[in-house]
Amino acid sequence: MTPSLHFPRGLQLQFLGHASFKLTTSSGKVILVDPWLEENPVCPEELKKQEKADIILITHGHADHLDQNLPQLLEKTGAPVVAPTEVLRYLTECRGVSKTEAMNRGGSIRLCGQKISMTLAYHHAYVWLNDEQVGYFHEAAGYVLETEEGLRLYFAGDTGVFGDMQLIGKLYRPDIVLLPIGDRFTMGPTEAAYAIELLNASYVIPFHYGTFPFLTGTVGELREATKERAGLTIREMQPGEVLTAETL
């Protein structure tokens, strides 16, 4: 285990591929973040059907984050969905979803023993309404999730680097920072390296890279860009891999 990181025993963080994560607390609470599953080309087949969730967090409405089968998942699990306002409007007005938790960037709520803070993300987004039309335009969000055990994770979502990441680092002091590095539609390794400095991060999990050919950023490039930063762990997770206190 990284000496500077306290990762509670019994807690699990699983990478579902691309930008999707599953967090299971020591008491068995399940939080899904951007669960793009059935159409996700890198999500392992056995993980495409999730049977349990207590909270579902959506950062924005792009199709690789807002799964078209999300309403069925919500109905099956009974979980509330947290998302930017326009995404919730789409889900309620167009998809019949009723169990939602409204919040906005800068606010925090408590659900199922977990503290959720919605943060800024620099990423303009929309929802695909059909093959020819988009709507419900909005700005994406990130989340700082503080688990019942006290572990703080910053899910940046799709974003570029921005100066207020320094405030996120100071306000929430995340233990684990999850950053996109694929470039083109989000920050690439160079920008992510600067985000790490702003956040004063010591344990980083990259995501949103390599799924498609045009997402060209690599973990190797991020390691090179941060090689002078002492005490930094960059953990490259494979789809399906589970992070625990024992495998940290």
N, C-alpha and C positions, 0 to 999 in steps of 0.2 A: 504494500500500500504506500502511496505517496505520503511522506511524513506530514506534510502541511495540510492534508485533506482528511477530515474525519467523515467517513462514509459509514452510516449506521448499519450494523449487521441486521439482516433480514430484509433490507431494502434492495430493490432490483431496478435497474434501468436497461431496457431493451431497445435496440435500434431495429426498427421495422423496415428501414430502407428509405433512401432519398432524403426526406425531411420529416419522417414519421417516427415517433417514439412512444414507448409504453413504460410508465413508471408504476411500480407496485410497491406500496409501503409495507412496513413490517407488520401492520395490522390487516393487510390484505386489500387496502383501498387501491383501485386501479385508475390511473389518469392517462388518457390517450391524448397525445399532442399531434395535430394535423394527421389523423389516421387515413392516409391515402393507401388503400389496401388492394382491392381486387384488380385494378388497372395498373398498379405499380409494378413495373417490370423487374425490379430488384427485390421486392418483398418475397420472402420464402413462402412457398405454396401453403405450408401448414399454418402460417400466420395471417393469411388473407381473410380468415373468418375469426373475428374476435367475439368471445362469448360473454365477457364481463367488462363493465366500465362503470366507474362511479362519477367521473368528471371527464368531459371531452373539451379540449381547448383547440380553437381554430384561430390561426393567425391572420388569414385572409381568404378571399374567395376564389383564387385561381384553382384550376381543376386538379393540379398536383398537390393540393393541400385540402381542398374541400371536396371530399369524395362524394360522387353522385349517389352512393348508397348510404350516405350518412343518416338520413331519416330512418332507414330500416335498422341501422345499428343503434340509434337512439331509442327506438321503440323496443328493440330486443333487450337492451340493457337497462332502460329506465333512467339513464344518466342525463343530467342537464348539460346543455352546450353553452360554452362561453365563447364569444366571438365579437369582432367589431360590429357596431350597430347596423350597418347596411347588410352585413352577412346575416344577422339575425332577422332583419326585415325580409330578406329573400327566403330564409328557411320557414318563417311563419306564414308569409303571404303566398308563396309559390309551392312549398313542400309540406305544409300542414304540421310543422313542428310546433309544439306547444311548451315544452319544458326547456326554457332558456334562462340564462342569467345575464342580465344587462349590466354592463360596466363600460367605462371609457378609459382612455390612456391617462395615466396618472393616478388612477384609483386602485383600491385593493378591496378584496372581499375574502370571506372565509367560507369554505365549502368542505364538508366531510372531514373536518379537522386540518385542512390544508389552507395556507394563506396564498392567495393569487393576486399578483399585482400586474396590471397591464401597462406596458411601456410603449414608447415610440418605436416605430420602424420606418425607415425611408424606402417605401416601396408602394407605388400606386397600383391598385388592383381593381378587379371587377369580377363578376360572376357570369359564366357562360349560361345563357338562358336556353339556347338551342344551337344548332350547327351554324346559324347565320347571324346570331344576335347576342350581344353582351349587354349587361346592365348592372345596376346596384354598385356604381363606382365608389371606391373608398380607399382610404389609406390603411396599409397593413399595421399590425401590432406585434409586439413581442410579449413575453410573460416572464416574470420572476415567480417561481413556485417555491414556497417554503413548506417543506413536508412536516408532518406531525412530529417527526424525529428531529427537526431543526436543520435539515440539509437544504441549502438554497441553490436552485438551478435557474440559470438565465437562458431561456429559449429565445434567441434573438429573432427567429423567423426570417423570412426573406427580407434583406435590408442591405443598404450600403452603410459604410461607416459614417457616423455623425458625432459631433463634439459632445453631445449630451450623454454619450455612453460613459463619459467620466462621472456624470451624476449618478447613473445607474450603478456604477461600481461603488461609489461612495455611499449611496443611500441603502442599497440592498446587500452589498458585499457577497456576491454569489460565490459559492464554493466551486461550482462547475459551470462553465460557460460553453454554450453550444452555438456555434457560428457557421453560417453558410460561407463556402469558399469557391463555389463553382465559376464565378465571374459571369459576364454578359448580363444576366438578370439580377444578380446580387453582387456583393463584394467578392473580389477575388483574393488570392493569398496575400498580395501586397497590402490591400486595404484591411484584411482581417488581422494582419500583423499589427497594424496601427490600432485597430479596435482592441486588441489584447493589451496594448500599452495603456489605452484610455481606461479600460475596465480594471486594470491592475490584476489581470487574471493569472492564475497559476495552474489551472487544470482546464484544458480546452478539448472539446469534442467537435470536430468538423462535420458538416453535413451539406447536402444539396450540391454534390459534385459527382461527376462520372456517370450519372444515370443515363444521360444522353450525350452524344458526341460534342455538342456545342457547350457543354459545361466543362470547360477545359482546366479549371484550377485543380491542383493536386495537393495532397498532404505533404508530399516531398517539398513542394515549393513553399508551403507555409513553414515547414521546419527550417528551410534555408533562410527565409525572411525573418525568423525569430531566433536564430542560432546564438545571438549575443545576449538573449534574455535569460538570466539565471533563474533557476527554480521553476521553470515552466515545463509542464507535462502536456504533450499533445497526444491524445489517445485516438487512434484510428480504429473505429468500430466497423465490423462487417455486418451486413444485414442478417438479422437473427441473433446476433451476439448479445449476451447479457452481462452487464456490469454489476458486480457485487463487491462487498467488502473484501472477499477472498480473491477476486479477479482484477481488482483495481490496478 
